[in-house]
Amino acid sequence: MIDHTGLSVSDFAKSRVFYTAALQPLGYGVVMEFGEMIGLGELATKKPDFWVAAGPAMKPTLHVAFRAATRQMVDQFHAAALAAGGRDNGPPGLRPHYHANYYGAFVLDADGNNIEAVCHTP
């Protein structure tokens, strides 16, 4: 089981705005901060499991998927991520080639990392 993961970003200030806004609909927020490094996690648990830090952009870029409890949360993630400067990489919708109830949305961050929100329930 994965405890936490992270990535380095070329523009920390821009990425902080993006990740804070994009993940808010999923119940995530900044729960720890050390200079140009933030730990995001579910606000209910206050445990950081996704870290974003200033540094060279990841090469190759990463794909990170966040679980959403509802399809509406996936829609809200996508809208918030685009409003915060993300680029669409797949609008909210069913992806039946994964499984019948796979409902996801994909957004690229400023460094080209593919950030997804996915709901697995009908």
Buried (B, 14 or more C-beta within 10 A) or exposed (E): EEEEEBBBBEBBEBBBBBBBBBBBBBBBBBBEEEEBBBBBBBBEEEEBBBBBBBBEBBEEEBEEEBEBEEBEBBBBBBBBBBEBBBEEBBEBBEBEEEEEEBBBBBBBBBBBBBBBBBBBEE
